[in-house]
């Protein structure tokens, strides 16, 4: 009964997200764009979006492999789709969805929450870094010399170097960060855990959890194979998303080259700072403008291509992800293992 209820809630939330998208963009606009695209292109966009959602399973499997045997292939895809569901619903996308997913990962693998959060932190960092790096390299190769693209290339360069610098600083100062986290988190977690346990967790428990978090991160230094799989999964997602946009643009009568689309695909993720489900409106606006800038497409077809892809991606991520979330273990506050 409980699982059926969660299933119904997941489907209901997914439908609500799609309804919100229709309301934001306009039902007439969405229908006009979807019906304007050629049938073969729409079918191919659907297939590419589904493959993109499944491709994240590479990174999920590789990141969770160190945790007590990790996940099976099917579970990895399930967790990848569930992660997409929370990416859409969470206020800051992956930044706020990964702490949610860590709970379910820890229960399924029967490990600690901090360890699950540690491996997923590595996965998101490596995935973002690889995608931005590919965009930067392609941007220099494809867009160098284009006056209108100088600002975009500067943003890519700052993003890549900023991400690398931030990672280095965080690792180098992890002792100081841990001290601050323990000091702030101990009273909060002690009060919360007291609601579900006879003996609330104290400072020693919190400090041990923080230590295990960093240990899981540092362990990846000797796991080049797993890191490579995370990179492959992230780049495959980027290629499939770009291909879906490329096909959608061709389907609405605006054929463009694929490589410039690959350059801009990761950039609209900044829209996740907008605290609304799926960054409705903000993501579409940023991506449409970027496509006009780098591909030379006119605003109307570029917007149409984005609307088509988002019309497919949002309901797939919300509905398929909602179904996957419904069967996850770990909904009860008390630990399952």
N, C-alpha and C positions, 0 to 999 in steps of 0.2 A: 504493500500500500504506500509506504513512504517513498519507494523508488518511483512508483507511478506518479505520485504527487510531484516529485522533483522533475520527472520527465515533462509533465504538463507545464510546470513553471518554466522550465528551460525553453520549451517551444513557445510558450506565451511571451516570454521576454524577447526571444528572437523575433517573433512577429511584431512586437511593440517597437523594436529597433527599426525594422523595415518600415513600419508605418510612420515612424518619426522621420525617416529618410524621405519617404514620399511627401510628407508634409513640408519638410525643409526645402526640397528641390521643386516640388510641385508635381502632382500626379499627372497632369496633362503633359508637362515637360518630359517626365520619365517615359510615359507611353509614346510620345512623339519620337524620342530618341531611340527607344528599343524597337519600335516598328519601322524606323527609317533604316536600320542596319540590315544588311543582307542576311538571310537565314543561315547560310554556311558560316558567316563570320560570327554570328551570335552563338551558334553551337560550338565553335572552336574557342570562343571566349569562355564559355561555361566549362569546357574541358580543361583549359589552361588554369582557370581559377581553382578548380577542384585539385588539379595536380600541384598547384602552389601550396594549397593547404596541407596536402599530404607530404610535400617535400620537407616541411619543417620537422617531420618525424626523424630525419637524419640527425639533426642537431639535438633533438630531445633524447634520442637513443644514446648518442655519444656522450652527452653531458651527464646522464643519469647512470651510465654504465658503472662508474666507480661505487655506486651505492648498493651494496649487498646483492650484487648480481644484476642490477639494473632492471630494465623492462624488456618485454618481448617486442617484436616488430609491430604487432597489432596494438599493444598498449602504447607504444611510442606515438603511433598515428593518433590514437585516441587522445593522448595528452596534448599533442600538437593542436588538434582541433579544439580541445577544451581551452587551451591557452589563447587561441584566436577569439573564442567566445568572451573570455575575460579581457582581452585586449580591446575589444569593441566596447564593452560595458564599463571598464575601469576609467576613472577620471583622467589618468595620465598614461594610458596605454600600457606597454610592457613594464614601465617603472612601477606601476601600482598593481599590475596583474600578476607579476612573478611572485611577490610575497603571498598572494592568494594560492597560486599553483603549488608553491613549496609545501603547503599544508597537505595537499592531496598526494604529492610525491613522497613525502616523509611517511605517510601512512601506508601507501602501497609498497614501498621498499623496506618498511619497518626500520627506518633510521630516524635520526633527529631532524627537527625542523631546520635548525641552523645549517646542518650539512646539506639538506636539500636546497636551501636558499643559496648556499655557497656555490654549488655546481651550476645552478641556473644563472647566477650572477655572471659567472665566467662565460656561459653560453651566450647570453645577451650581449656581453661586451665584445666577445670575439666575432659574433655575427654582425653587429653594427660596424665594427672596425673593418671587417673584410668587405662589406658592402660599400662603405664610404671610400675605402681604398680603391676598389674597382671603379667607382664613379670618378674619383680624382684622376686616375690613370687614363681612363677613356676620355674624360673631359679635356685633359691636356692634348691628347692625340686628335680628338675630333673637333673641339671648339676653340683651340688656340688660334689667335688671330681674329676671332670674331668679336668686334667691339662690344656688342650687347651682352656677350657672355663673360666678360671680364669679372663682373661682380659675382656671378655664379661660381666661377673658378676660385675666386678668393674665398667664398663661403666654404667650398669643398676643402681647400687647403687648410683653412682655420679649423674646420671640423675634424680633419684627420689628425693634425698635430695636437689639437686640443684634447682629443680623445686619448691619444697616446700619452700626453703629458699628465692628464688626469689619472690615468691608470697607474703610471709610475709614481706619482705623488701619493696616491692612496696606499699602494703597497709599501712604500718607504715609510709612511707615517702610520702604519696600521696599529702600532702599539699605542700611540696617543689617541687614535680614533677609538680603539677598543676601550680605553679608560673612560672616555667620554660617554660611549654607548652604554657601558655597564652602569655608570653613575646615573644616567637618565632613565634607562630601561628598568633597573631593578625595582624601584617603588611601583612603577606602572604594572609590570608583570607580576609582582608579588600580590598586588590587589586583584588583578584579573584571575590569576591562578587560584586564589583563595575562594573564588566562586565555584570552582569545579573540583577542588582537591581539599583533603583534610589539612594538609600541610602546604602552605604557599611556598613557591620557590624563592630562595634567598639570593644574596649577592654571589655566592660561590657557584650556584647553578647557572646564573646568567653569565658569569665570567667564563665558565666551562663551555657554554653554548657559543659564545663569541669566539673563543679559541678554536673550537671545532670548525666554525665558519671559515676562518682564515686558513686553517689546515687544508680544508677541501680546495680552496682556491689555489694555494701554493702547490698542491699535489699535481696540478695540471702541467707544471713545468716539465715533468717527466712523462707526459702523455701526449706526445706529438701526434700519434695516430688519431686519438679522439678529437684533438683540436682541429686536425685536418678535416675530419668528417663534419664538424660544426661549421667550418668555413665552406665546405662543399655544399652543405644544406642551405646556408645563407645565400650563397651566390646563385644556387639553383632557384631559390625563391625569387631573387631579384630578376633573373633572366625570364622566368615564367610570367611574372607580373608585367615586365616590359613587353613581352611577347603578346600578352592579352591586350595591352593598350595599343600596340602596333596593329594587331588584327582588327581591333575595334575602330581605329582611325581609318584603316583601309575599307572596312565595312560601311562606313558612313561617307565614303567617297573622298577621303583625304589621305592618300598613301604617302608615307614618310619613311625615312630610314630608321632602322632599329637602334643603332648605337647611341644616338643622342637621347633616346628614351631611357636606355640603361643608365645614363648619367644622372638623370633627375629622379629616378624612382625612389631612392632613399630619402630625399630631401623633405617631402611633405610630412614625414614622421614628426616634424616639429609641431605639427598641428595637434599632437596628442596633449599639449599643454592646455588646450581648450577643454575645460571640464564638462564636456557633454559626451554621451555615448557615440562612439565611432567618429568623433570629431566632425560631426555632421556639418557640412557647409564649408568649414575651414580647410579641411583636407582637399576637397574638390576644387576650391578656389586656388589654392597653392599649386596643385598638380596641373590644373588647366593652364594657369599662367606660365608655369615652367615649360610645359610642352610647346606653347606658342613661342617662347623665347628660343628654345634650342632646336626645334624641328622646322620652324617656319610655317607651321600650320596656322590657319586662320582661327580666330577665337571661337566661332560657332562650332566647327567640326571638332576642335580640341575639347571643348566643353561636352559635346555629344559623346565623344569617345570615353571621357572620364565618367560621365553619367552611366553609360552602358556597363562599364567594368564595375563600378561601385554598386549598380543595381543588382549585379550578379554576386559580387563578393560579400556584401553586407548580409543578405539573407542566408547565403551559404555558411558564412562564419558564425552567424547568430543561431541559425536553426540546427545545422549539423553539429556545431560546437555545443549547443544546448543539450542535444541528445547525448553527446559524449560526457558532458558534465554530470548529467543525471545519474550515470552509473559509476561515478567515482566514489571510492571509499574515503572517509575522512570528514563527513559533514558534522558529526557529533563533536562538541568541544573537547571531550576527553580523548586521550590518545588511544588508538586502536592497537598499538603494538610498539 
